Each structure stands twice: as C-alpha cells, then as structure tokens.
Amino acid sequence: MGEYRFKPESLIYWTRVALGAILGALHAFFWRSPSPIISALLNMVLAYFLTYYFFKRIYKGKLKDESATWKEGVGSFFLAWLFTWFLLYNILFPPG
C-alpha cells in the first residue's frame, strides 16, 4: 500500500486558507478602529505575496500549471481572513 501524500496544489490551497484564518484572528485581537483599515489589508496582501514566493521556490518545476502558485487559494485566503476577523472581532468586542 502506497504512502498517501497531498498534491502540491492541495497543500498550497489549505496552507493559504489556514494562514488567512490565523491572520484574521490576529487582526481581531490586535486591530483597533483608530488604526486605518488599509494597514490590515496591506498585511494580508504582504502575507499572500510571501506565500507566493515561498511556494514558487519550493515547487519550481513540480506543478502542472506554473501559475498555480499565484492563483491557488487566493479567494479562500481572502475570505478566511475576512470571515475570521469579523467573527472574532464582533464576539470579542460587541457593539454597544
């Protein structure tokens, strides 16, 4: 019986989803309203670019579609970040 391994595309996808959720939780705990929202967006974009260069270096020549390091999991990364941030921020600091 062969050893089960994730495909590189699957690993890129789920790593980005997990990273998006972790960043969302960090922003929920440490972001406060006087600080501009643009800083949170820039942190998220910076983290995505770091994963892009990391996975590009790791999987160079091993992917079927070389642009997969760029586009794999971009929507899920953003939605996991946004959902986790809004959910935890509203639970920790309810309005009113």
C-alpha positions as CSV (number, residue, x, y, z in Angstrom):
1,M,0.0,0.0,0.0
2,G,1.4,3.3,-1.1
3,E,2.0,6.3,1.1
4,Y,-0.6,9.0,0.9
5,R,0.7,12.5,0.1
6,F,-1.1,15.7,-0.7
7,K,-0.7,17.1,-4.2
8,P,1.2,20.4,-4.2
9,E,-1.8,22.3,-5.3
10,S,-3.8,21.0,-2.4
11,L,-1.1,21.8,0.0
12,I,-0.8,25.4,-1.3
13,Y,-4.6,25.8,-1.1
14,W,-5.0,24.6,2.5
15,T,-1.9,26.3,3.8
16,R,-3.3,29.6,2.5
17,V,-6.7,29.0,4.0
18,A,-5.1,28.3,7.4
19,L,-2.9,31.3,7.1
20,G,-5.8,33.5,6.2
21,A,-7.7,32.3,9.3
22,I,-4.7,32.9,11.5
23,L,-4.2,36.4,10.2
24,G,-7.9,37.1,10.7
25,A,-7.6,36.0,14.3
26,L,-4.5,38.2,14.8
27,H,-6.3,41.2,13.3
28,A,-9.3,40.6,15.5
29,F,-7.2,40.6,18.7
30,F,-4.9,43.4,17.9
31,W,-6.6,45.8,15.4
32,R,-8.5,48.8,16.8
33,S,-10.6,51.2,14.9
34,P,-8.4,54.3,15.1
35,S,-5.8,52.3,13.1
36,P,-6.6,52.5,9.4
37,I,-8.1,49.5,7.8
38,I,-5.6,49.9,4.9
39,S,-2.9,48.6,7.3
40,A,-4.8,45.3,7.8
41,L,-5.3,45.0,4.1
42,L,-1.6,45.6,3.4
43,N,-0.7,43.0,6.0
44,M,-2.9,40.5,4.3
45,V,-1.5,41.2,0.8
46,L,2.0,41.0,2.1
47,A,1.4,37.6,3.7
48,Y,-0.1,36.4,0.4
49,F,2.9,37.6,-1.6
50,L,5.2,35.9,0.9
51,T,3.4,32.6,0.4
52,Y,3.6,33.1,-3.3
53,Y,7.4,33.4,-3.3
54,F,7.7,30.6,-0.8
55,F,5.7,28.1,-2.8
56,K,7.2,29.3,-6.1
57,R,10.6,28.5,-4.7
58,I,9.6,25.1,-3.2
59,Y,7.6,23.8,-6.1
60,K,9.6,25.1,-9.0
61,G,9.1,22.7,-11.9
62,K,6.8,20.3,-9.9
63,L,3.4,21.8,-10.7
64,K,1.3,21.0,-13.8
65,D,0.3,24.7,-14.0
66,E,3.1,27.0,-13.1
67,S,0.7,29.8,-12.3
68,A,-0.9,27.7,-9.6
69,T,1.5,29.3,-7.0
70,W,-0.1,32.6,-7.8
71,K,-3.8,31.8,-8.1
72,E,-4.3,28.7,-6.0
73,G,-6.4,29.6,-2.9
74,V,-6.5,33.4,-3.4
75,G,-10.2,33.7,-2.9
76,S,-10.3,31.3,0.0
77,F,-7.4,33.0,1.7
78,F,-9.1,36.4,1.5
79,L,-12.5,35.0,2.7
80,A,-11.0,33.0,5.5
81,W,-9.1,36.2,6.7
82,L,-12.2,38.4,6.4
83,F,-14.6,35.9,8.0
84,T,-12.4,35.1,10.9
85,W,-11.5,38.7,11.5
86,F,-15.1,39.9,11.5
87,L,-16.5,37.0,13.5
88,L,-13.9,37.1,16.3
89,Y,-13.9,40.9,16.4
90,N,-17.6,41.0,16.9
91,I,-17.5,38.3,19.5
92,L,-14.7,39.9,21.5
93,F,-15.9,43.5,21.2
94,P,-19.7,43.5,20.7
95,P,-21.1,46.9,19.6
96,G,-23.0,48.9,22.1
